[in-house]
């Protein structure tokens, strides 16, 4: 007999491990500015997922690039990102409000 799990109380989508991954990635960027590949290698989380989280955080101003430098892994130019607001670069543009 086949087992069909049609339980309406079973949550689908949002809470399938991605929330926990987001917390781990956020913390990794918070500790020290890093590239997405550096965080991927450090955490074991796919870089595609990290890109998705960073895109979401950029919409909410939760992550900022600190510098563009050569990645320690690829040796190619890449953005070093941080989620630590104390490390966000200071804008030299005037704020209207």
Beta strands, then each sheet from edge to edge (+ up, - down):
strand 1: 64-70
strand 2: 77-82
sheet 1: 1+ 2-
end
